[in-house]
Amino acid sequence: MSRTLPLHLHAPAAQPALSHTRRTALPWRPGRLLSAPHRLAFAAGTAVLLLVALWWAGTLLARAAGVAVPAGLPSGTLHALLMGFGFMPLFFTGFLFTAGPRWLGLPPPAVRHLRGPVQAQAAGALVLGLAGFAHDPALARLLAALGLAALAAGWGRAVLHFTRLLLRSAATDKLHASVVTVAGAFGAVLMVVAAGSVAAGDLATVHETVRVALWAFAGVVYAAVAHRMIPFFSAAAVPALDAWRPQWLLASFVMVLGFEGFVHWAPVPLALQAAIEAAAGLGWTLLALRWGLLHSLRNRLLAMLHLGFVWLGVAMGLAAVSHGLQAAGQPGLGLAPLHAYTMGFLGSTLVAMVTRVSAGHSGRALAVDTGAWVLFWVLQAAVIGRIMSDIAQLPLLTWAAVTWAAALLPWGLRHLAWYGRPRVDGRPG
């Protein structure tokens, strides 16, 4: 049985079972998405994530069945753009305006201020997705460029609003919020670069830009959140642990992840890259142990967060091996390191963090039931299958995509049901 993690706020008073039952049975209403920042942004992000996962699984199934799917934009390019820019900024928006004000000692903003940024991002993601169904290349590029421009505008507005909060704050520790703000602004710039590149038909630059964004934008945001929250959650759940998070550790995250991004614009010797990745992989694996990986396994929700972080060390280790082989004139590991990072680290951590925030802010216990726990491990199987399809040259690519979608679909639908209903504890929000 999973244990409940303590909240860092005062826990709500227990409510009668009948009251809880009545609230969970209330109808789903769109207006309730405006009750709290995470509801609106997470609902949009979850919807986009599920659509992207289903589209990619369907595309690979059709390809495996020999069904021609004509498209004006290569499916691999669209897959990279949707995975890199389509849904993650929406989840970032929900998290930043839920946890960010607490970091900065400010009250949460009115949700109406986020409606425009979230709508622009969601509309941009949908228009970008439509590019996959346009047979004419010129039309497909136009739709992709317009979608990316809308994503950049929506995310840029969210970053600007968060910057205003940062400047208003009198908090003594604004390091994590500042790192997220700078990385977020850089991400908006990269979306604009990607929009211009796809409009010009320069698909090589599009792929390079997405790779830079995955590391120097998304990765740095994840690192700042992980550095602040994982030690805190661990120490709260396991009294024997301390919330160890020195500032130099965050600086090392930013430097290494930034390096991994910028090598796509300014290549460095493969041997040097492999050495840096090997050191980072070893260091971050040891850090996972220092942050209480083994203790976390007693608590399912905490374990999900820690196991997601473990994938970062694995990804860096695989990247070191791949680049080391290439430096020696041998074939590398293909896209295995990248998918260990994106599906393993970014994907697993997203599922863990969204699960925690959604449960806590809907008045539910911070615990993972058996169904959610099984889905998390199905997700891990999809990651392993995708990695092995490159390392061992096994025909697991389509299987991994279908398994990934199969894990996310019930997880996402469950949370979407929460976002449109009131908190089960009767509190506002």
Secondary structure per residue as TSV (DSSP state, phi and psi in degrees):
chain	resnum	aa	ss	phi	psi
A	1	M	-	360.0	137.8
A	2	S	-	-78.1	149.0
A	3	R	-	-95.1	157.3
A	4	T	-	-91.1	130.9
A	5	L	-	-77.6	138.3
A	6	P	-	-72.5	143.4
A	7	L	-	-76.8	151.2
A	8	H	S	-85.3	-3.1
A	9	L	S	-108.4	170.9
A	10	H	-	-66.1	131.0
A	11	A	-	-69.3	143.8
A	12	P	-	-69.1	153.1
A	13	A	-	-66.5	147.1
A	14	A	-	-64.1	142.3
A	15	Q	-	-110.9	153.4
A	16	P	-	-59.4	147.9
A	17	A	H	-59.9	-37.6
A	18	L	H	-63.8	-41.2
A	19	S	H	-61.6	-42.1
A	20	H	H	-61.3	-44.9
A	21	T	H	-63.6	-41.9
A	22	R	H	-64.2	-39.4
A	23	R	H	-68.5	-40.0
A	24	T	H	-68.5	-20.2
A	25	A	T	-91.2	-5.6
A	26	L	S	-64.2	149.2
A	27	P	-	-66.8	152.6
A	28	W	-	-76.8	128.6
A	29	R	-	-130.2	130.6
A	30	P	G	-57.9	-32.6
A	31	G	G	-61.8	-24.5
A	32	R	G	-72.1	-14.6
A	33	L	G	-65.3	-18.5
A	34	L	G	-92.5	10.5
A	35	S	G	-78.6	-24.1
A	36	A	S	-158.7	149.7
A	37	P	H	-56.1	-41.0
A	38	H	H	-68.2	-30.5
A	39	R	H	-60.9	-51.3
A	40	L	H	-65.9	-51.4
A	41	A	H	-71.3	-41.5
A	42	F	H	-66.4	-37.1
A	43	A	H	-63.2	-45.3
A	44	A	H	-65.0	-44.4
A	45	G	H	-62.4	-41.7
A	46	T	H	-65.1	-43.2
A	47	A	H	-60.9	-44.1
A	48	V	H	-65.9	-43.7
A	49	L	H	-58.3	-44.9
A	50	L	H	-66.0	-42.0
A	51	L	H	-63.0	-41.4
A	52	V	H	-65.1	-44.9
A	53	A	H	-61.8	-43.1
A	54	L	H	-67.4	-41.1
A	55	W	H	-61.4	-45.5
A	56	W	H	-67.4	-41.5
A	57	A	H	-62.6	-42.4
A	58	G	H	-64.7	-38.8
A	59	T	H	-62.3	-45.4
A	60	L	H	-70.9	-34.3
A	61	L	H	-64.4	-42.3
A	62	A	H	-63.5	-42.2
A	63	R	H	-62.9	-42.8
A	64	A	H	-65.1	-29.6
A	65	A	T	-85.4	-0.2
A	66	G	T	79.0	17.1
A	67	V	-	-87.9	123.3
A	68	A	-	-74.4	129.0
A	69	V	-	-118.6	88.3
A	70	P	-	-65.1	137.2
A	71	A	-	-149.7	142.6
A	72	G	S	-75.7	-18.1
A	73	L	S	-121.9	131.4
A	74	P	-	-53.2	136.0
A	75	S	H	-60.8	-33.4
A	76	G	H	-64.4	-37.9
A	77	T	H	-67.0	-45.2
A	78	L	H	-64.9	-39.3
A	79	H	H	-58.6	-45.0
A	80	A	H	-62.7	-44.5
A	81	L	H	-65.9	-43.3
A	82	L	I	-68.4	-40.6
A	83	M	I	-71.3	-33.0
A	84	G	I	-81.2	-36.5
A	85	F	I	-124.6	-15.0
A	86	G	I	-69.1	-44.7
A	87	F	S	-123.1	-26.4
A	88	M	H	-60.8	-42.5
A	89	P	H	-60.8	-29.9
A	90	L	H	-66.5	-43.8
A	91	F	H	-66.1	-37.5
A	92	F	H	-59.7	-42.7
A	93	T	H	-59.9	-47.2
A	94	G	H	-61.8	-42.2
A	95	F	H	-70.5	-44.8
A	96	L	H	-61.5	-38.6
A	97	F	H	-91.2	5.3
A	98	T	H	-102.4	-53.8
A	99	A	H	-87.2	-33.6
A	100	G	H	-55.0	-49.3
A	101	P	H	-57.9	-33.3
A	102	R	H	-68.4	-40.7
A	103	W	H	-57.0	-37.3
A	104	L	H	-95.1	1.0
A	105	G	T	68.1	34.3
A	106	L	-	-122.6	156.4
A	107	P	-	-70.1	154.1
A	108	P	-	-64.5	146.1
A	109	P	-	-74.2	159.7
A	110	A	-	-66.7	136.9
A	111	V	T	-63.9	-25.3
A	112	R	H	-61.0	-25.9
A	113	H	H	-70.6	-20.4
A	114	L	H	-97.7	-9.4
A	115	R	H	-60.5	-46.8
A	116	G	H	-62.5	-51.8
A	117	P	H	-58.0	-40.5
A	118	V	H	-70.0	-42.6
A	119	Q	H	-62.8	-40.0
A	120	A	H	-64.8	-41.9
A	121	Q	H	-66.0	-44.1
A	122	A	H	-64.5	-43.4
A	123	A	H	-64.2	-40.5
A	124	G	H	-61.9	-41.5
A	125	A	H	-64.7	-39.5
A	126	L	H	-67.9	-42.0
A	127	V	H	-64.8	-40.5
A	128	L	H	-59.7	-42.1
A	129	G	H	-64.4	-33.6
A	130	L	H	-63.8	-23.4
A	131	A	G	-59.4	-25.6
A	132	G	G	-72.8	-12.9
A	133	F	G	-109.6	2.5
A	134	A	-	-90.5	121.6
A	135	H	-	-77.6	-28.8
A	136	D	S	-80.1	124.6
A	137	P	H	-58.1	-40.9
A	138	A	H	-64.1	-42.6
A	139	L	H	-66.1	-41.3
A	140	A	H	-61.5	-43.8
A	141	R	H	-64.9	-38.8
A	142	L	H	-63.5	-46.6
A	143	L	H	-61.9	-42.9
A	144	A	H	-62.9	-42.4
A	145	A	H	-65.4	-43.1
A	146	L	H	-63.9	-41.3
A	147	G	H	-62.7	-44.3
A	148	L	H	-65.5	-37.1
A	149	A	H	-63.5	-41.3
A	150	A	H	-66.2	-40.7
A	151	L	H	-60.0	-44.2
A	152	A	H	-62.8	-41.8
A	153	A	H	-65.8	-45.2
A	154	G	H	-65.5	-47.3
A	155	W	H	-67.5	-38.0
A	156	G	H	-60.6	-40.4
A	157	R	H	-65.0	-38.9
A	158	A	H	-63.7	-42.9
A	159	V	H	-64.3	-40.5
A	160	L	H	-62.6	-41.2
A	161	H	H	-65.3	-40.7
A	162	F	H	-67.8	-35.1
A	163	T	H	-61.4	-39.6
A	164	R	H	-61.5	-41.4
A	165	L	H	-61.4	-42.6
A	166	L	H	-60.5	-42.9
A	167	L	H	-71.0	-29.8
A	168	R	H	-77.5	-23.6
A	169	S	-	-69.6	141.0
A	170	A	-	-104.5	12.5
A	171	A	-	-62.7	145.6
A	172	T	S	-77.6	-28.3
A	173	D	-	-112.4	101.7
A	174	K	-	-119.5	19.5
A	175	L	H	-62.0	-51.8
A	176	H	H	-65.2	-42.1
A	177	A	H	-63.0	-36.4
A	178	S	H	-68.2	-42.1
A	179	V	H	-61.9	-44.3
A	180	V	H	-63.6	-38.7
A	181	T	H	-64.2	-46.2
A	182	V	H	-64.9	-45.4
A	183	A	H	-63.7	-38.4
A	184	G	H	-64.9	-41.8
A	185	A	H	-63.1	-40.4
A	186	F	H	-62.9	-38.3
A	187	G	H	-62.0	-40.3
A	188	A	H	-63.3	-40.4
A	189	V	H	-62.5	-41.7
A	190	L	H	-64.8	-34.8
A	191	M	H	-63.0	-40.0
A	192	V	H	-64.6	-42.3
A	193	V	H	-61.1	-43.5
A	194	A	H	-64.0	-39.3
A	195	A	H	-62.4	-46.0
A	196	G	H	-64.6	-38.7
A	197	S	H	-68.6	-42.4
A	198	V	H	-70.1	-34.3
A	199	A	H	-64.0	-35.3
A	200	A	T	-83.2	-4.7
A	201	G	T	78.0	14.8
A	202	D	-	-89.0	78.7
A	203	L	H	-71.0	-26.0
A	204	A	H	-62.0	-44.6
A	205	T	H	-67.1	-33.7
A	206	V	H	-59.3	-48.5
A	207	H	H	-65.4	-40.2
A	208	E	H	-61.3	-42.6
A	209	T	H	-64.8	-40.3
A	210	V	H	-64.0	-42.3
A	211	R	H	-60.5	-44.4
A	212	V	H	-60.1	-43.7
A	213	A	I	-64.1	-39.8
A	214	L	I	-60.4	-35.9
A	215	W	I	-92.3	-55.1
A	216	A	I	-84.5	-15.8
A	217	F	I	-105.3	-72.6
A	218	A	I	-61.4	-44.4
A	219	G	I	-61.8	-41.3
A	220	V	H	-68.6	-38.8
A	221	V	H	-61.5	-47.0
A	222	Y	H	-58.6	-43.5
A	223	A	H	-62.8	-42.0
A	224	A	H	-63.4	-43.0
A	225	V	H	-67.4	-43.7
A	226	A	H	-62.2	-43.3
A	227	H	H	-61.6	-35.6
A	228	R	H	-84.2	-40.5
A	229	M	H	-95.8	-38.4
A	230	I	H	-61.5	-48.6
A	231	P	H	-62.2	-36.3
A	232	F	H	-65.3	-49.2
A	233	F	H	-60.4	-41.2
A	234	S	H	-65.5	-45.7
A	235	A	H	-66.0	-33.1
A	236	A	H	-68.8	-35.3
A	237	A	H	-87.5	-30.7
A	238	V	-	-124.3	99.0
A	239	P	T	-58.0	-22.9
A	240	A	T	-70.8	-16.5
A	241	L	S	-96.5	153.0
A	242	D	-	-112.7	154.1
A	243	A	-	-81.0	76.1
A	244	W	-	-84.4	113.8
A	245	R	-	-153.8	67.6
A	246	P	-	-60.7	153.2
A	247	Q	H	-65.8	-32.1
A	248	W	H	-64.2	-26.4
A	249	L	H	-67.2	-43.4
A	250	L	H	-63.4	-39.4
A	251	A	H	-60.6	-38.2
A	252	S	H	-67.5	-37.8
A	253	F	H	-58.1	-50.5
A	254	V	H	-62.0	-43.0
A	255	M	H	-66.6	-45.6
A	256	V	H	-69.7	-44.9
A	257	L	H	-66.5	-37.8
A	258	G	H	-63.7	-40.3
A	259	F	H	-60.5	-45.4
A	260	E	H	-61.6	-31.6
A	261	G	H	-75.7	-47.0
A	262	F	H	-74.4	-16.3
A	263	V	T	-64.4	-17.1
A	264	H	T	-77.8	-16.0
A	265	W	T	-104.0	-31.7
A	266	A	S	-135.2	83.2
A	267	P	-	-56.5	145.6
A	268	V	-	-118.6	166.5
A	269	P	-	-55.4	135.5
A	270	L	H	-59.5	-35.6
A	271	A	H	-64.3	-39.8
A	272	L	H	-66.5	-43.4
A	273	Q	H	-61.4	-42.5
A	274	A	H	-62.8	-38.9
A	275	A	H	-65.7	-43.7
A	276	I	H	-64.5	-42.2
A	277	E	H	-67.2	-37.6
A	278	A	H	-64.4	-43.3
A	279	A	H	-64.5	-43.1
A	280	A	H	-66.6	-42.3
A	281	G	H	-60.5	-44.6
A	282	L	H	-66.2	-45.6
A	283	G	H	-62.7	-42.6
A	284	W	H	-75.1	-26.3
A	285	T	H	-68.5	-43.1
A	286	L	H	-64.5	-35.3
A	287	L	H	-64.3	-38.6
A	288	A	H	-57.6	-39.9
A	289	L	H	-68.6	-39.9
A	290	R	H	-64.2	-33.5
A	291	W	T	-82.0	0.6
A	292	G	T	99.0	34.6
A	293	L	H	-53.9	-49.9
A	294	L	H	-66.0	-38.9
A	295	H	H	-66.2	-33.1
A	296	S	H	-66.3	-23.3
A	297	L	T	-65.2	-13.4
A	298	R	T	-78.8	-14.3
A	299	N	S	-127.4	117.7
A	300	R	H	-60.7	-44.4
A	301	L	H	-65.9	-42.7
A	302	L	H	-67.6	-36.7
A	303	A	H	-63.1	-39.1
A	304	M	H	-58.6	-43.4
A	305	L	H	-66.7	-43.6
A	306	H	H	-68.2	-42.2
A	307	L	H	-65.9	-33.2
A	308	G	H	-61.2	-41.7
A	309	F	H	-67.4	-33.1
A	310	V	H	-57.9	-34.7
A	311	W	H	-61.5	-25.9
A	312	L	H	-64.9	-44.5
A	313	G	H	-64.8	-39.0
A	314	V	H	-63.4	-44.5
A	315	A	H	-60.9	-41.8
A	316	M	H	-69.0	-36.4
A	317	G	H	-64.3	-43.8
A	318	L	H	-64.3	-38.9
A	319	A	H	-63.8	-39.3
A	320	A	H	-63.0	-43.3
A	321	V	H	-63.9	-44.7
A	322	S	H	-62.2	-47.5
A	323	H	H	-71.8	-30.0
A	324	G	H	-65.0	-41.7
A	325	L	H	-63.3	-42.8
A	326	Q	H	-65.7	-36.7
A	327	A	H	-64.1	-28.7
A	328	A	T	-89.3	7.6
A	329	G	T	82.8	15.7
A	330	Q	S	-107.4	159.7
A	331	P	-	-63.1	143.8
A	332	G	-	-84.7	-159.9
A	333	L	-	-100.0	17.3
A	334	G	T	64.2	-135.4
A	335	L	T	-93.0	10.3
A	336	A	H	-59.7	-48.4
A	337	P	H	-61.3	-39.6
A	338	L	H	-63.6	-41.1
A	339	H	H	-77.6	-26.3
A	340	A	I	-62.8	-35.4
A	341	Y	I	-75.6	-50.1
A	342	T	I	-76.1	-55.5
A	343	M	I	-72.4	-43.0
A	344	G	I	-73.8	-62.8
A	345	F	I	-74.8	-59.7
A	346	L	I	-65.0	-45.1
A	347	G	I	-68.3	-49.5
A	348	S	H	-65.1	-40.7
A	349	T	H	-66.3	-38.8
A	350	L	H	-60.0	-47.8
A	351	V	H	-60.3	-44.0
A	352	A	H	-65.0	-46.3
A	353	M	H	-70.5	-42.4
A	354	V	H	-64.2	-38.5
A	355	T	H	-60.1	-44.3
A	356	R	H	-66.8	-48.2
A	357	V	H	-64.3	-42.8
A	358	S	H	-65.4	-40.0
A	359	A	H	-67.8	-50.5
A	360	G	H	-61.8	-39.0
A	361	H	T	-92.3	9.1
A	362	S	T	-112.4	7.5
A	363	G	T	81.1	12.5
A	364	R	-	-93.0	163.3
A	365	A	-	-66.8	144.0
A	366	L	S	-82.3	74.0
A	367	A	-	-148.0	157.2
A	368	V	-	-112.2	123.8
A	369	D	-	-80.5	175.4
A	370	T	H	-62.7	-39.2
A	371	G	H	-61.0	-47.5
A	372	A	H	-66.2	-35.1
A	373	W	H	-66.0	-41.9
A	374	V	H	-63.8	-42.6
A	375	L	H	-61.6	-37.8
A	376	F	H	-61.9	-40.2
A	377	W	H	-75.2	-27.8
A	378	V	H	-63.9	-40.5
A	379	L	H	-60.1	-41.3
A	380	Q	H	-64.8	-36.0
A	381	A	H	-64.0	-37.9
A	382	A	H	-63.7	-40.9
A	383	V	H	-62.4	-47.6
A	384	I	H	-63.1	-41.4
A	385	G	H	-62.1	-41.3
A	386	R	H	-66.0	-38.9
A	387	I	H	-65.8	-45.1
A	388	M	H	-68.3	-23.4
A	389	S	H	-64.4	-25.4
A	390	D	H	-96.0	-44.7
A	391	I	H	-66.6	-47.1
A	392	A	S	-102.9	4.5
A	393	Q	-	54.3	43.5
A	394	L	-	-94.2	148.2
A	395	P	S	-78.4	64.7
A	396	L	-	-114.6	5.4
A	397	L	H	-61.9	-52.4
A	398	T	H	-65.0	-42.0
A	399	W	H	-57.8	-42.8
A	400	A	H	-64.0	-41.8
A	401	A	H	-65.4	-42.3
A	402	V	H	-66.8	-41.6
A	403	T	H	-65.0	-41.0
A	404	W	H	-57.8	-48.3
A	405	A	H	-65.4	-39.0
A	406	A	H	-64.4	-32.8
A	407	A	H	-75.5	-40.2
A	408	L	H	-76.3	-32.0
A	409	L	H	-60.6	-55.7
A	410	P	H	-66.5	-34.5
A	411	W	H	-60.9	-47.9
A	412	G	H	-69.2	-41.8
A	413	L	H	-63.3	-35.7
A	414	R	H	-61.9	-46.2
A	415	H	H	-71.3	-35.3
A	416	L	H	-59.9	-35.9
A	417	A	H	-64.7	-34.4
A	418	W	H	-69.2	-40.6
A	419	Y	H	-65.1	-27.0
A	420	G	T	-96.7	8.8
A	421	R	S	-123.0	155.7
A	422	P	-	-69.5	162.7
A	423	R	-	-57.1	142.0
A	424	V	T	-75.6	-14.8
A	425	D	T	-93.8	1.9
A	426	G	S	83.3	-3.0
A	427	R	-	-80.6	156.5
A	428	P	-	-72.2	159.2
A	429	G	-	116.6	360.0
